[in-house]
Amino acid sequence: MPAPRVVGYVQLRETWQEHGGLTATLNRARIGVEGTLPSRFSYKVLVELSAPPSGSGVSTPSLRDAYLRWTHAPFSVWFGQFKTPFSREYITSITAIETADRATVVDTLATKRDIGVMADWAIGSSATLAFGVFNGEGQNANRNRDSTVLPIARATWRPIPQITVGASAARFGPDSSRAGFEANFEQAGFLARSEYIFQHRRGISENDEGWFVLVAYRVVPWLQLVGKEEDFRRDSIGPSRRMKGSTLGANVDFPGGRTRLLVNWIARESGAQLERRDVVVGQIQVRW
């Protein structure tokens, strides 16, 4: 049986905010092991080591992934705690997305890591299907307090090699549901990607909803230029919970493919009057 492989990454970040000055942070520090077992099983355990965003300075390790996966191509079955199958940008590792942070609508409405079981099926190279049933309590919550489950499904289709479209859906008991739609185009160094996600709650006429559009171009193999536009509304709460954002950035990939320098300028507008705040982020990332 092959020896376990150590995996992980570190992200160090400098952030300048208008009216807030310069702040250095350890954005993420994660380490784990993964490997294979007999009878078509594999496993992964991943732990977060960085301090919480509250800035308390107390770093308490917390479990992110802990799962077994049984594979008999084109089928897989997952057991344990892992990312739920909702939203391409959420499923993609933060080390691989093109901007410093995920879009606000993805951070807010996409279902996150949870404990449960999931099956996925690759239909040739043109489509994928995934369906899982989870506790609905979030990561590291070993109890299901209300005994209801959170079903989540995702499907993607690639009509031609350059284009992929997909849809996700989740049902939070009888009162709330979420759905997302995504599209991705890649050709000769050019990338265009978009998602729209909404949440509907029974008895509330207004949905929480948002979208983003991202475009990127790899000028040379080591330099990628990025632009992103996003809008997120929580009209069920009120106009003060709106957030818009525009991002311009550049990604520098160093030889070996494990180190990346990312620089973003972000113009954020929030609140009923869409008050603007500028933010500049510089981040160095190392994976192993």
Secondary structure as GFF3:
##gff-version 3
##sequence-region A 1 288
A	DSSP	beta_strand	5	17	.	.	.	ID=ss1
A	DSSP	beta_strand	21	37	.	.	.	ID=ss2
A	DSSP	beta_strand	41	48	.	.	.	ID=ss3
A	DSSP	beta_strand	62	72	.	.	.	ID=ss4
A	DSSP	beta_strand	75	83	.	.	.	ID=ss5
A	DSSP	alpha_helix	88	91	.	.	.	ID=ss6
A	DSSP	alpha_helix	104	109	.	.	.	ID=ss7
A	DSSP	beta_strand	113	123	.	.	.	ID=ss8
A	DSSP	beta_strand	127	134	.	.	.	ID=ss9
A	DSSP	beta_strand	150	160	.	.	.	ID=ss10
A	DSSP	beta_strand	163	172	.	.	.	ID=ss11
A	DSSP	beta_strand	176	187	.	.	.	ID=ss12
A	DSSP	beta_strand	190	201	.	.	.	ID=ss13
A	DSSP	beta_strand	208	220	.	.	.	ID=ss14
A	DSSP	beta_strand	223	234	.	.	.	ID=ss15
A	DSSP	three_ten_helix	239	241	.	.	.	ID=ss16
A	DSSP	beta_strand	243	253	.	.	.	ID=ss17
A	DSSP	beta_strand	259	270	.	.	.	ID=ss18
A	DSSP	beta_strand	275	287	.	.	.	ID=ss19
###
